[in-house]
Amino acid sequence: MDNKERAYQAWLGYYNSNKKVGKDKRKLVELANEFSRSMGLDTPPAVASLVLGKMGLKNVPGLRSK
């Protein structure tokens, strides 16, 4: 599970910095959650709130923070 959580967070970070995908934060989170389902996760992993803040994703619907 730990590797999948890290992959989810890395996916968020990578595509958040992409100008086309990262522009719409809600769509970014939808795609990230779809990615987590493709890895076999029923619920998207929680990401540290500090990390979400640094990414500019704090309080975006669909993200879980820890």
Secondary structure, 3 states (H helix, E strand, C coil): CHHHHHHHHHHHHHHHCCHHHHCCHHHHHHHHHHHHHHCCCCCCCEECHHHHHHHCCCCCCCCEEC
